[in-house]
Amino acid sequence: MVGSAIGGILPIAFSLVQIVLPIKKGGLDWNLNQEKGEYSIFILVGSVISWLITSGFHLILSFRMVKQTAVNDKTNCTCDIVQPQNPLASNADKEAYEALNVAICYAKCPPAQPFCPLKKTKEESYDEYLAKCNELAAKGKAAFDALPKEAAAAVDASEDEDELL
């Protein structure tokens, strides 16, 4: 944001310098009827308008970005990359595998509002669906707790180093 605000002043400053400098030093000496006088005014006005618009957008949107990243810093948690399952597996196996990996992710990085990755069928009641979701969450937490903690800490440390680059 600062770079665009400062860098956007350069065309304005250069056109003003050209208009203000005496003729002996390469300027127009406020005589805008010369060869490049109208062009310098055009560049000056266009640069001012462009600078105001771009600086305004950067200023407005940077506050939104800072606010958004401040919210995300509180929950700076990333899930591990899931290895794809055999493409020849049945759809039920694929859905169960995906649901278990989502449950493991939710055990590692709990969301603000719980979400169940399972699909509710028409035959089951909401209580049955909720029981299946809770069972899956418990299975995901158990699978997450079974993962080696040293490897997870090393992966988290390397991710933090990558973000600084």
N, C-alpha and C positions, 0 to 999 in steps of 0.2 A: 504494500500500500504506500509506504513512504517513497519507494523508488519511483513509482508511477507519478506521484504528486510532485516530486522534485524534478524528475526527468521530463515531465510535461511542461515545465517552466522554460526549458532550454530553447525551444523554437520561439517562444514569446520574447525571451531575453535577446536572442540573436536578431530578430526582426526589429526590436526596439533599438538595439545598438546600431543597426544599419541606418535606421531613420535618424537617430540623434547625432551620430558621429559627423564631424566636419568632412568636407569633400577631400581635403588633403590626406585624411586618414582612411579613406575608402568608404565613407558614409554618404548619406544624402543631405545632411545638414538641414533637415526639415523641409527640403524642397521636393515635394512628392510628385512634381510634374516631370521629373527626370525619368531616365530610362526604366529603372526598376522601382519607382516610387509606389505605383498602384499595386504592383505585385507584393511589395513589403507590407502594405496595409492589408491586402487580402490574406497573406500568411499570418499577420498579427491577429486579425479578427477570427480567422478559422482556428488558429491555435488556442486562443483564449476560450472559444466555445468548446472545442474538443477537450481542453484541459479541465474545464469546469465539469463537463459531463462525466469524463472518466474518473476524475478525482472524487466526484460526488458518489458515483457508483461504488468505487473502491472503499470509500469511507463508510457508506451505508452497509455494504455487504460484509465488510471486515468485522463489524460489530456482531453481525449475525453469525459469522463463522466462529468468532471467539466464544460466543455464547453456546453454540452447538458443540464445539470441542470441549468446553468446560463440562458439559453434561456427559460427553462420552468418556472423559478422563476418569470420572467416578467409577465407571463400569468398563475399564480397559481390560477386557477379557476376550480371548479369541479361542475358538475351538480348534481341535486338531483336524488335519485334512483326512477325510475318510477314504479308505481304499475301496475302489469299486468292486462290487460283487460280480461273480461269474455271470456273463450275459445270458447264459443258458438256464439260469435258475428261474423258478416259477415266479409269477408276479407276487404271490403271497409271501414267498421267501424274501423277495426284494423289498417289499413294504415293511416286513418285520425287521429286516436288517437296517433299513433307513430309519425306522422308528426307534430302534435301539440306539443308533448313533446320535439321533436327536436327543434322546433321553440322557445319554452320556454327556452331550454338550450342555444340556440344561443343568446337569448335576455339577459340571465344572463352572459354568457361567449362568447362575440362576437368573431368569428374567424377572422383571418387575411384576408382571402379571403372568401366572403360569399358563402354559399352552400345551395341549396334548396333540402329538403328531398322528395319533390314530384316527381312523375314520369311523364314525358311528354308523352302524347299519340300521336299517329300518326295523329289524326284528328285536333289537336290544333296547332296553330302557335306558334312561339317562343314568340311573344309579349303576347299572351294569357297565356302561361306558366309562363312568367315573372310576369304578373299581379297576377296570382294565388300565386306565391311564395311571392310576396310583401304583398299580403293580408294575407297570412299565417304568415309572419314575424310580421306584425302589430298585428294580433290576438295573437301570442305568446308573444309579448312585453306587450300587454294589460293583458294577463293572468299572466305574470311574475310580472308586477306592482301591480296586485291585491293580490299577495301573501303577507302574513304578514312579515314585515321586521325584527321584533324582533326575530322570530323563525329562520329566515335565518342567522342572525348574531350569534345566539347561536350555530347553527349547524356549521358554519364556524369556530367559536372559538374552539369547541370541536374537529374538524378535525385537527386544528393546534396543539392541545395538543397531539393528537394521533401520529402525525408525529415526535414529539420530543422523544417519547419512542423508 
